[in-house]
Amino acid sequence: MKTDVEELSPTRVKLTIEVPFEELDHAFDVTYKSLAKQVRIKGFRPGKAPARLIDRYVGRGAVISEAVNHAVPELYNEAIQKEELFALGQPDVEVTKLEDNDELAFTAEVDIRPKFEVENYKGIEVTVDSAEVTDEQVDEQIGTLRERFSTLVGVDRPIEDGDHLSIDLSAAVDGETLEDVAVSGYSYEVGTNAMLEGLDETLRGMEAGGEATFSTTLVGGEHEGREADVTVTVHSVKVKELPELDDEFAQLASEFDTIEELRDDVRKRMEEVRRLQQLSAARDKALEKLIDSVDIPLPDAVVDEEITRRRQSLEQQLAQSGLTKEAYLESQEKTEEEFDEELTTGANSAVKAGFILDQLAIQEDLSADQGELSQYVFEQAQRMGVSPDQLAQHLVESNQIRVAFTEVVRGKAMDLVLAAAKVTDEEGNVVEQESAEEKAAKAAAEAAAAADEGLEVIEDGAEADAAKSEDAKAEDAQ
């Protein structure tokens, strides 16, 4: 087989492949065996008819066409690996020469991952927020906890902001009562301005049993935009009573015996959350700097595919939440043009990041084993709110195991970048990362939990991927 490669662009090539007919013997053998089982020739059992009779029965042209259809994908893959190209997507194939007992020639145009090396990925410097937790922040967190254990008690005084009321509301337009606007026994907190304009101002200073009328513009329903006279009747006035910050509260709200133990636990938990946020921010910023440090062209088709995927994902989320795209853009204070620009920028960064991490994984000879795949599926299942076994089965049935494999390997490549990065907080303090022992212990625990969930279902797919060449992995990851 002879192969020539023409570079159409840094991210697209045209392969011209020429193959003598004698190198197609295997393809013809497969074709004859397949056709022999399908045709019925007198004097021969199914599958036993000789090639010369099959040629005569179905036509030599049909045999050659079938053999070529079988041979071209194998010859194309062989050429891709021989030329060390990382193909992205399916090729555009055209047979240019086909002469019986002479030669097969065809061309294949395909997008490729650009050739490059990831250099200077060690020592990236990033700054993240401080993880320090102040006494005020601990007090605020405990205050939120107190709110959860508060009780409402009645008071006999004029209404103030923060009071919790039970009220009736009715409205009339031009003297006609609006039945669809009336509510009874509605719970309302004064000062939130969560209902009609003018309601809070009217309520302030009233007392339980009082009634008042005010004018406002209706903001919904059949009479939206109309001026209405709204009557509010107050049934009860209550205030929120918080429990005392003492040992009794600690025992009520937690497993601790004293308020100091509770405060210490709150601080510890907040510090752990801040530390995780630090590491997450460091990872994002290190990847962003790595992306900026590498200048490579990106295939338009791959970027367009990522844009389409992101757009469809957003549309699906909006449909599930009952929102229109227009409402979403308004909530984000973005125009259609700004949204499209942001979508394109994000897609370009995602594709570029994938190329860079794939190349780094190849340079550092990274791979993924069964335990790491199980851990990945376990974590993804938790985020999605489904059982790990259910997600694993879906990955197998949809042939997505290799996508999971790629994500795990890219994650390990990013771990290398972050481990070699210099991470400091705003005060210049070095942010310590997870030790190898901590990571190993965490991985072992999660892998064990994943195994308990029945994730061995992905084992066959994982082993098949592990047996593939790095070239094939890079191709299929896209």
MARVEX-781077 format. One record per residue (C-alpha): x, z, y; residue number from 1; residue in three letters; chain. Coordinates in steps of 0.001 Angstrom, whole numbers, plus 524288, in hexadecimal, padded with zeros to 5 digits. Each point is the difference from the previous one (the first is absolute). Layout:
// residues N
    east      up   north   pos   code   unit
       X       Z       Y   NUM    ALA      A
...
***
This chain:
// residues 478
    east      up   north   pos   code   unit
   80000   80000   80000     1    MET      A
   804E4   7FC5C   80D7E     2    LYS      A
   7FB74   80794   80BE3     3    THR      A
   801FB   7FD04   80E69     4    ASP      A
   7FBAB   80950   80AB7     5    VAL      A
   7FC79   7FB5B   80DA3     6    GLU      A
   7FE3A   80A81   80A58     7    GLU      A
   7F40F   7FC51   807E3     8    LEU      A
   8012D   80C71   8080F     9    SER      A
   80690   80D3E   7FE39    10    PRO      A
   7F3CD   80442   7F89E    11    THR      A
   7FBD0   7F39F   7F8E1    12    ARG      A
   806F9   7F70A   7F664    13    VAL      A
   7FD3F   7F39E   7F878    14    LYS      A
   8053A   7FF55   7F220    15    LEU      A
   801F1   7F2D6   7F983    16    THR      A
   800A7   801A7   7F149    17    ILE      A
   803D7   7F53D   7F678    18    GLU      A
   7FEC8   80216   7F15E    19    VAL      A
   803C5   7F68F   7F4F2    20    PRO      A
   7F522   7FE6E   7F609    21    PHE      A
   80815   805EB   7F522    22    GLU      A
   7FF8C   80CF8   80769    23    GLU      A
   7F120   7FFD3   7FEF7    24    LEU      A
   7FFE7   8015A   7F12A    25    ASP      A
   7FAF3   80DEC   800A4    26    HIS      A
   7F4D3   7FC1E   8091C    27    ALA      A
   7FC39   7F4C3   7F6F7    28    PHE      A
   8007B   808E8   7F402    29    ASP      A
   7F6AB   8098B   80683    30    VAL      A
   7F72D   7F4E7   80453    31    THR      A
   7FF50   7F9A7   7F281    32    TYR      A
   7FCFF   80D1A   7F986    33    LYS      A
   7F51F   8028E   809B3    34    SER      A
   7FA0B   7F26C   7FEC8    35    LEU      A
   80127   80019   7F12D    36    ALA      A
   7F6D0   80BAF   7FF8B    37    LYS      A
   7F62A   7F925   808B6    38    GLN      A
   7FF30   7F24F   7FA06    39    VAL      A
   7FA03   7FC6B   7F2E9    40    ARG      A
   8075E   7F50B   7F923    41    ILE      A
   7FB51   7FB83   7F2B8    42    LYS      A
   80918   80402   7F504    43    GLY      A
   80657   80B44   80765    44    PHE      A
   7FC3A   80E23   800F3    45    ARG      A
   7FE57   805BA   80DC8    46    PRO      A
   80D5C   8025E   805E8    47    GLY      A
   8072C   7F76B   7F637    48    LYS      A
   7FEB9   7F266   805FF    49    ALA      A
   80D4B   7F9B4   80312    50    PRO      A
   8043B   7FD08   80DEB    51    ALA      A
   7FF56   7F128   7FE88    52    ARG      A
   7F198   800AF   7FBF2    53    LEU      A
   7FCD3   8096B   80B18    54    ILE      A
   80654   7F65C   8097C    55    ASP      A
   7F743   7F55A   7FAA1    56    ARG      A
   7F3B9   8087C   7FF7F    57    TYR      A
   80054   8060F   80DB6    58    VAL      A
   80920   7F650   80693    59    GLY      A
   80E6C   8013F   80306    60    ARG      A
   7FD16   8019B   80E76    61    GLY      A
   7F761   80BDD   7FDAB    62    ALA      A
   80A8B   80626   7F762    63    VAL      A
   80A77   7FDDB   80A65    64    ILE      A
   7F722   80576   80AAA    65    SER      A
   7FD28   80C44   7F807    66    GLU      A
   80E79   801F9   7FCE4    67    ALA      A
   803C1   7FE72   80E49    68    VAL      A
   7F5A8   809DE   80439    69    ASN      A
   8060F   80993   7F673    70    HIS      A
   80E1B   7FCFF   80390    71    ALA      A
   7FF80   7FFB2   80EED    72    VAL      A
   7FD69   80EB3   80242    73    PRO      A
   80AF9   803C4   7F6A0    74    GLU      A
   80973   7F622   805F4    75    LEU      A
   7FC6E   8048D   80DB7    76    TYR      A
   80265   80E5D   7FCA9    77    ASN      A
   80CDD   7FC78   7F98E    78    GLU      A
   80451   7F8A8   80C28    79    ALA      A
   7FBFA   80B39   808F7    80    ILE      A
   80824   809A4   7F83D    81    GLN      A
   80B75   7F6AE   7FECA    82    LYS      A
   8006B   7FDE5   80EBC    83    GLU      A
   7FDE6   80E98   80293    84    GLU      A
   7F427   7FDBC   80886    85    LEU      A
   7F596   80A50   802A3    86    PHE      A
   7F38F   7F801   7FFB4    87    ALA      A
   7F3DF   804D2   8072C    88    LEU      A
   7F2EC   7FB57   7FB1E    89    GLY      A
   7FCE0   7F3BC   7F866    90    GLN      A
   807A9   7F345   801F6    91    PRO      A
   7FA89   7F2D8   80423    92    ASP      A
   803DD   7F752   7F47C    93    VAL      A
   8004F   7F11E   7FF99    94    GLU      A
   80449   7F7EB   7F44B    95    VAL      A
   8084D   7F4D2   80565    96    THR      A
   8047C   7F982   7F373    97    LYS      A
   7FA9B   8000F   7F238    98    LEU      A
   8051D   7F5DE   7F667    99    GLU      A
   7FDCB   8019E   7F177   100    ASP      A
   80C8F   802C5   7F883   101    ASN      A
   807B0   7FF5E   80CA0   102    ASP      A
   7FE71   80A36   80A9C   103    GLU      A
   7F6EE   8097B   806C7   104    LEU      A
   80256   802A0   80E75   105    ALA      A
   7F80D   80870   8092D   106    PHE      A
   80137   80729   80CE6   107    THR      A
   7FBA0   80DCD   80348   108    ALA      A
   7FEBB   80530   80DD7   109    GLU      A
   7FF0C   80EB4   8012C   110    VAL      A
   801E5   80AF4   809D4   111    ASP      A
   80BAD   808B1   7FD25   112    ILE      A
   804CE   80D08   8047E   113    ARG      A
   80B3F   7FDD6   80982   114    PRO      A
   80D8D   80311   7FAE1   115    LYS      A
   8066B   80B7B   806D5   116    PHE      A
   806FD   80CDF   7FDD0   117    GLU      A
   7FB53   80D37   804E1   118    VAL      A
   80B80   805A1   80769   119    GLU      A
   801F5   80C33   8082D   120    ASN      A
   7F416   806C3   7FA50   121    TYR      A
   8076A   80CC0   7FF15   122    LYS      A
   800C9   80969   80B68   123    GLY      A
   7F39C   7FBE0   80711   124    ILE      A
   7FD05   80A2B   80A83   125    GLU      A
   7F210   80464   80294   126    VAL      A
   7F9D7   80AF8   807D8   127    THR      A
   7F377   806DE   7FC0D   128    VAL      A
   7F787   80ADA   8058A   129    ASP      A
   803E1   80E19   7FDF5   130    SER      A
   7FA24   80726   7F463   131    ALA      A
   80029   80D1A   806E5   132    GLU      A
   7F309   80732   7FFC9   133    VAL      A
   7FD48   808E4   80BB0   134    THR      A
   7F84B   80CB3   80009   135    ASP      A
   7F5B3   7F934   8085A   136    GLU      A
   7FE30   7F565   7F5BD   137    GLN      A
   7FE8F   80A38   7F543   138    VAL      A
   7F5FE   80722   80868   139    ASP      A
   7F88A   7F343   801FF   140    GLU      A
   7FFB0   7FD63   7F163   141    GLN      A
   7FB47   80DBE   7FD0F   142    ILE      A
   7F610   7FE8E   80AE6   143    GLY      A
   7FA8C   7F417   7F90A   144    THR      A
   7FF21   80821   7F39C   145    LEU      A
   7F8B9   80AAC   80770   146    ARG      A
   7F638   7F5CC   804AD   147    GLU      A
   7FCC0   7FCCD   7F1E4   148    ARG      A
   7FC82   80E40   7FD6C   149    PHE      A
   7F899   8022B   80C97   150    SER      A
   7F1AA   80411   8009D   151    THR      A
   7F568   7FD14   809FE   152    LEU      A
   7F966   80B9C   80669   153    VAL      A
   7F4CF   7FFF2   809B1   154    GLY      A
   801F9   803CE   80E46   155    VAL      A
   7F676   80399   80AC3   156    ASP      A
   805DD   7F9E8   80C3C   157    ARG      A
   8005F   7F311   80781   158    PRO      A
   805AC   7F475   7F880   159    ILE      A
   80E78   7FCD2   80195   160    GLU      A
   80915   7F55E   7FAE8   161    ASP      A
   80368   80252   7F1C6   162    GLY      A
   7F2DD   80605   7FCA9   163    ASP      A
   7F8F5   7FAED   7F3F0   164    HIS      A
   7F1A7   7FD28   80245   165    LEU      A
   7F3F2   7FC4F   7F862   166    SER      A
   7F833   7F6BB   808AB   167    ILE      A
   7F475   7F6A4   8003F   168    ASP      A
   800A2   7F353   807AB   169    LEU      A
   7F51E   7F6E1   80436   170    SER      A
   80006   7F47D   8095D   171    ALA      A
   7F640   7F857   807FD   172    ALA      A
   800D9   7F328   8075F   173    VAL      A
   7F64C   7FDE7   80AE9   174    ASP      A
   7F83B   80B87   7FAC9   175    GLY      A
   7FF19   7FA85   7F236   176    GLU      A
   805F8   808C0   7F560   177    THR      A
   80A07   7F932   7F747   178    LEU      A
   7FDDC   80451   7F1FC   179    GLU      A
   80CBB   7F9FD   7FAFF   180    ASP      A
   8082A   8081B   80979   181    VAL      A
   7FAB3   80D7E   7FCBA   182    ALA      A
   8084B   8097E   7F7E5   183    VAL      A
   7FCF5   80DC2   7FB9C   184    SER      A
   808E0   80B6A   7FC5D   185    GLY      A
   80C43   7F874   80384   186    TYR      A
   80CF8   80773   7FFB0   187    SER      A
   80819   7FD4B   80C13   188    TYR      A
   80C9D   8056D   805D3   189    GLU      A
   7FFAF   80092   80EC5   190    VAL      A
   80B4C   7F976   806F1   191    GLY      A
   80262   7F546   7F606   192    THR      A
   7F842   7F5AF   807B2   193    ASN      A
   7FC9C   7FA1E   7F2CF   194    ALA      A
   7F1E5   7FC53   80305   195    MET      A
   7F8CF   7FBF5   80C3C   196    LEU      A
   8061D   7FF66   80D6E   197    GLU      A
   7FB62   80BCC   807B4   198    GLY      A
   7FC8D   80866   7F436   199    LEU      A
   80B8F   8093C   80129   200    ASP      A
   7FE03   801DA   80EA1   201    GLU      A
   7F1B0   80358   7FD9F   202    THR      A
   802CB   809A7   7F504   203    LEU      A
   80A27   807EE   80773   204    ARG      A
   7F978   80C30   80569   205    GLY      A
   7F3A6   7FEDD   7F7A9   206    MET      A
   7FC5C   80A7C   7F615   207    GLU      A
   7F9A7   80066   7F2A7   208    ALA      A
   7F19E   7FC62   8010D   209    GLY      A
   80259   7F820   80C63   210    GLY      A
   7FB7C   7F218   80290   211    GLU      A
   804CA   7F5F2   809E9   212    ALA      A
   7FE74   7F19A   80318   213    THR      A
   80A64   7F6A1   80510   214    PHE      A
   8014C   7F169   8022D   215    SER      A
   809A8   7F7AA   7F873   216    THR      A
   80289   7F234   7FB20   217    THR      A
   7FD13   7FDF8   7F195   218    LEU      A
   80BD5   7FAF5   7F881   219    VAL      A
   7F9D9   7FB35   7F367   220    GLY      A
   7F3BF   7FBCD   7F905   221    GLY      A
   7F4FC   7F75A   80466   222    GLU      A
   8004A   80539   80DF6   223    HIS      A
   80EC4   7FF57   801FF   224    GLU      A
   8039B   7FEFC   80E56   225    GLY      A
   7F2EC   80564   804EA   226    ARG      A
   7FF11   80BC6   808EF   227    GLU      A
   7F903   80B1F   7F90D   228    ALA      A
   7FB7E   80DDC   802C6   229    ASP      A
   8058D   8089E   7F548   230    VAL      A
   7FAC0   80D8A   7FD1A   231    THR      A
   808D9   809BE   7F90E   232    VAL      A
   7FB2C   80CA4   7F9F6   233    THR      A
   809D9   80A74   7FBEC   234    VAL      A
   7FC65   807E8   7F3E4   235    HIS      A
   80C62   80802   7FE1F   236    SER      A
   80D4B   8024F   80613   237    VAL      A
   80B60   803E4   7F75F   238    LYS      A
   80EA3   801AE   801B8   239    VAL      A
   80AC7   7FE57   7F634   240    LYS      A
   805C5   80D06   7FBCD   241    GLU      A
   80DB2   7FF36   7FA74   242    LEU      A
   8053F   809B6   7F5FE   243    PRO      A
   80A93   80969   8041F   244    GLU      A
   80DF2   7FBBA   7FD23   245    LEU      A
   8030E   80AEA   7F686   246    ASP      A
   80345   80220   7F1BC   247    ASP      A
   7F19A   7FF68   7FC78   248    GLU      A
   7FF35   7F239   80591   249    PHE      A
   80C43   7FBF8   7F87D   250    ALA      A
   7F9C9   804AE   7F35E   251    GLN      A
   7F352   7F8E2   80354   252    LEU      A
   80640   7F31A   803CE   253    ALA      A
   80B78   7FF46   7F68F   254    SER      A
   806AA   8059C   7F40F   255    GLU      A
   8087D   808DA   8087B   256    PHE      A
   7FE4F   80E95   80268   257    ASP      A
   80515   800B6   80DEE   258    THR      A
   7FECB   7F7E8   80C55   259    ILE      A
   80ED3   7FEF8   800E5   260    GLU      A
   800BA   7FA0F   7F26D   261    GLU      A
   7F59D   7F647   8040E   262    LEU      A
   8076D   7FC82   80C74   263    ARG      A
   80C97   7FE18   7F854   264    ASP      A
   7F91E   7F704   7F660   265    ASP      A
   7F9C8   7F812   80AEF   266    VAL      A
   80D42   7FE5B   8067A   267    ARG      A
   8064F   7FC10   7F32B   268    LYS      A
   7F58C   7F5E3   7FD2A   269    ARG      A
   800BE   7FA6B   80DBE   270    MET      A
   80EC8   7FEFE   7FF19   271    GLU      A
   7FED9   7F8C5   7F317   272    GLU      A
   7F640   7F67C   805DF   273    VAL      A
   808EA   7FDE8   80BBD   274    ARG      A
   80B82   7FDAC   7F6EC   275    ARG      A
   7F872   7F5D2   7F84C   276    LEU      A
   7FC12   7F9A0   80CCF   277    GLN      A
   80E47   7FFE2   8041B   278    GLN      A
   8043B   7F935   7F37E   279    LEU      A
   7F4DC   7F645   800E4   280    SER      A
   8035A   7FCDA   80E16   281    ALA      A
   80E69   7FEEC   7FC95   282    ALA      A
   7FCCF   7F676   7F51F   283    ARG      A
   7F7B0   7F78A   808F7   284    ASP      A
   80A08   7FFF7   80AEE   285    LYS      A
   80B65   7FD32   7F6D2   286    ALA      A
   7F8A5   7F477   7FA2F   287    LEU      A
   7FCB9   7FB0D   80D94   288    GLU      A
   80E5B   8007A   803F5   289    LYS      A
   80406   7F983   7F347   290    LEU      A
   7F64F   7F4FE   80279   291    ILE      A
   80530   7FE2F   80DD2   292    ASP      A
   80E04   7FF7A   7FB0E   293    SER      A
   7FDB1   7F485   7F6CF   294    VAL      A
   7FD38   7F283   80584   295    ASP      A
   7F9CA   7F708   7F5E2   296    ILE      A
   7F5FC   7F4EF   80084   297    PRO      A
   7F2CD   8026B   7F9AD   298    LEU      A
   7F7E1   7F5F6   7F885   299    PRO      A
   7F3C2   7FCC5   807BB   300    ASP      A
   7F7A1   7FF33   7F3C6   301    ALA      A
   803E0   80DAC   7FB9C   302    VAL      A
   7FD6D   805C5   80D7D   303    VAL      A
   7F2DE   7F8F8   800D0   304    ASP      A
   7FC56   80587   7F2BA   305    GLU      A
   8034A   80DC0   804A9   306    GLU      A
   7F80B   7FDFC   80C69   307    ILE      A
   7F45F   7FB7B   7F7EC   308    THR      A
   8015B   80BAC   7F6D7   309    ARG      A
   80048   8099F   80B51   310    ARG      A
   7F48E   7F996   806D3   311    ARG      A
   7F7BF   8002E   7F3A6   312    GLN      A
   8039E   80E33   7FD74   313    SER      A
   7FB84   80401   80DA0   314    LEU      A
   7F36E   7F839   7FEDC   315    GLU      A
   7FD15   806AA   7F311   316    GLN      A
   80256   80D73   805F3   317    GLN      A
   7F753   7FCDA   80B95   318    LEU      A
   7F531   7FB1D   7F716   319    ALA      A
   8009D   80C6A   7F7E7   320    GLN      A
   7FF18   80872   80C2B   321    SER      A
   7F50B   7F7D7   805E9   322    GLY      A
   807E3   7FBE9   80BF3   323    LEU      A
   80132   7F290   805F7   324    THR      A
   80D0E   7FA6F   803FC   325    LYS      A
   7FB73   7FFF0   80E1B   326    GLU      A
   7FCF7   80E90   7FF66   327    ALA      A
   80D2B   802A2   7F9B7   328    TYR      A
   80755   7F886   80A89   329    LEU      A
   7F870   80743   80A82   330    GLU      A
   80363   80D30   7F9EA   331    SER      A
   80E50   7FC0F   7FFA1   332    GLN      A
   7FF58   7FA88   80DD7   333    GLU      A
   805AC   7F2FC   7FB65   334    LYS      A
   7FC8E   7F1E0   80268   335    THR      A
   7FF0A   7F60B   7F50B   336    GLU      A
   80CEE   7FA29   80483   337    GLU      A
   806CD   80D40   7FFE7   338    GLU      A
   7FAAC   802C0   7F278   339    PHE      A
   804EE   7F2FA   7FAB4   340    ASP      A
   80D55   80221   8062B   341    GLU      A
   80102   80D98   7FA19   342    GLU      A
   7FBB3   7FACF   7F2C4   343    LEU      A
   80A53   7F54A   8005B   344    THR      A
   80AB8   80963   80435   345    THR      A
   7FC93   8097A   7F523   346    GLY      A
   7FFA4   7F531   7F5CC   347    ALA      A
   80D4E   7FAE6   80427   348    ASN      A
   805E1   80DAB   7FF3F   349    SER      A
   7F9F8   80280   7F296   350    ALA      A
   8050D   7F341   7FA38   351    VAL      A
   80D6E   8020F   805DA   352    LYS      A
   800A6   80E0A   7FB22   353    ALA      A
   7FC88   7FB71   7F24D   354    GLY      A
   80AE0   7F5CF   80008   355    PHE      A
   809F8   809CE   804F8   356    ILE      A
   7FC90   80AA8   7F636   357    LEU      A
   7FFA0   7F636   7F4CE   358    ASP      A
   80D98   7FB2C   80390   359    GLN      A
   8053B   80DD7   8016D   360    LEU      A
   7FA6E   8034E   7F29B   361    ALA      A
   80730   7F461   7FA33   362    ILE      A
   80CB4   8039B   806CB   363    GLN      A
   7FF14   80DF9   7FB0A   364    GLU      A
   7FAD2   7FC1C   7F279   365    ASP      A
   7F3A3   80835   8013D   366    LEU      A
   7F515   7FFE3   7F607   367    SER      A
   7F456   80843   7FBC2   368    ALA      A
   7FD46   806B9   7F31D   369    ASP      A
   7F353   803EB   7F96B   370    GLN      A
   8000E   80DAB   805D0   371    GLY      A
   80199   7FAE0   80DD9   372    GLU      A
   7F4FF   7F635   7FE23   373    LEU      A
   7F722   80AB9   7FAD1   374    SER      A
   8034C   8088F   80B9B   375    GLN      A
   7FCE1   7F4E3   80966   376    TYR      A
   7F2CE   7FD7E   7F98A   377    VAL      A
   7FD06   80E92   8001B   378    PHE      A
   802C8   80103   80EA5   379    GLU      A
   7F843   7F3BC   80353   380    GLN      A
   7F46D   804B4   7F7F0   381    ALA      A
   7FFD4   80CDB   8077C   382    GLN      A
   7FFC9   7F8B9   80D00   383    ARG      A
   7F51B   7F70A   7FB5E   384    MET      A
   7F7E4   80AE8   7FA2D   385    GLY      A
   7FF7D   7FA12   7F257   386    VAL      A
   80564   8049D   7F2FF   387    SER      A
   80E00   7FBB8   7FCD6   388    PRO      A
   7FB68   7FAA0   7F300   389    ASP      A
   7F5BA   7F7A1   806BD   390    GLN      A
   809E1   7FA83   809C2   391    LEU      A
   80A05   7FD68   7F54F   392    ALA      A
   7F5EF   7F893   7F80B   393    GLN      A
   7FC63   7F7F0   80BFA   394    HIS      A
   80E42   7FC94   8028E   395    LEU      A
   801B1   7FB66   7F207   396    VAL      A
   7F371   7F80E   7FFA2   397    GLU      A
   802A0   7F987   80D2D   398    SER      A
   80E3F   7FD43   7FC8C   399    ASN      A
   804B3   80856   80B71   400    GLN      A
   80A06   80835   7F8C7   401    ILE      A
   80AFB   7F7DB   8059D   402    ARG      A
   7FAE5   802A7   80DB2   403    VAL      A
   800D4   80E8A   7FD14   404    ALA      A
   80DBB   7FDE4   7FA9B   405    PHE      A
   80402   7F945   80CA8   406    THR      A
   7FA68   80AF5   8086A   407    GLU      A
   80766   80A48   7F846   408    VAL      A
   80CDB   7F89D   80121   409    VAL      A
   7FE03   7FDB1   80E89   410    ARG      A
   7FD50   80E73   80196   411    GLY      A
   80CD6   80335   7F952   412    LYS      A
   8070F   7F676   808EE   413    ALA      A
   7FA0D   806BF   80BC8   414    MET      A
   80438   80D24   7FA61   415    ASP      A
   80E05   7FAFD   80067   416    LEU      A
   7FEA7   7FC56   80E49   417    VAL      A
   7FA0A   80D0B   803B8   418    LEU      A
   809E5   807D7   7F818   419    ALA      A
   80B01   7F94F   8075F   420    ALA      A
   7F96A   80166   80D50   421    ALA      A
   8031A   80A1E   80A5B   422    LYS      A
   7F33A   806CA   8033D   423    VAL      A
   7FF43   809B7   80B36   424    THR      A
   7F4E9   80661   8076B   425    ASP      A
   7FDFA   7FFFB   80EB1   426    GLU      A
   808F0   80BCA   8018E   427    GLU      A
   80AF9   7F94F   7F89A   428    GLY      A
   7FE50   807E4   7F38A   429    ASN      A
   802FB   7F8C5   7F360   430    VAL      A
   7F3C8   7FE36   7F7C5   431    VAL      A
   802FE   8032C   7F1E6   432    GLU      A
   7FA31   7F6CF   7F600   433    GLN      A
   7FB54   8030E   7F257   434    GLU      A
   80B3D   802DF   7F6E2   435    SER      A
   801EE   7F81E   7F3AB   436    ALA      A
   7FBE4   80BE3   7F81E   437    GLU      A
   7F365   80188   807D3   438    GLU      A
   7FCAF   7F1A4   7FE61   439    LYS      A
   802EF   80084   7F174   440    ALA      A
   7F7A5   80C23   7FE14   441    ALA      A
   7F4C3   7FA05   807B7   442    LYS      A
   800EC   7F32E   7F892   443    ALA      A
   80069   80702   7F2F2   444    ALA      A
   7F409   80823   80341   445    ALA      A
   7F835   7F450   804CD   446    GLU      A
   8044F   7F79A   7F48C   447    ALA      A
   7FB8E   80A9E   7F69C   448    ALA      A
   7F2E8   800C4   806DD   449    ALA      A
   7FEED   7F135   7FF76   450    ALA      A
   802C9   80000   7F175   451    ALA      A
   7F54C   80A18   7FE11   452    ASP      A
   7F6A9   7F68C   80693   453    GLU      A
   80284   7F584   7F5CE   454    GLY      A
   808A7   7F6E4   807F2   455    LEU      A
   806F1   7FB23   7F3CA   456    GLU      A
   7F6B1   7F475   80137   457    VAL      A
   8099E   7F9A2   8095D   458    ILE      A
   80BAC   80159   7F6F2   459    GLU      A
   7FF55   7F24C   7FA52   460    ASP      A
   7FF23   7F9CE   80D6D   461    GLY      A
   80B32   80833   8050F   462    ALA      A
   808D1   7FC85   7F4A7   463    GLU      A
   7FCF6   7F1AB   801CC   464    ALA      A
   803EB   800C1   80E38   465    ASP      A
   80C63   8076E   7FD00   466    ALA      A
   80432   7F50A   7F707   467    ALA      A
   7FEC3   7F5A5   80A8D   468    LYS      A
   80B73   7FB40   8081C   469    SER      A
   80162   80497   80E08   470    GLU      A
   7FD28   7F220   80464   471    ASP      A
   7F2DD   7FFD2   7F946   472    ALA      A
   7FC94   80D4C   80596   473    LYS      A
   802DE   7FBA6   80DC5   474    ALA      A
   7F7EA   7F3C5   7FE1B   475    GLU      A
   7F427   806EF   7FA88   476    ASP      A
   8007F   80B06   809F1   477    ALA      A
   7FB73   7F6A0   80A5B   478    GLN      A
***
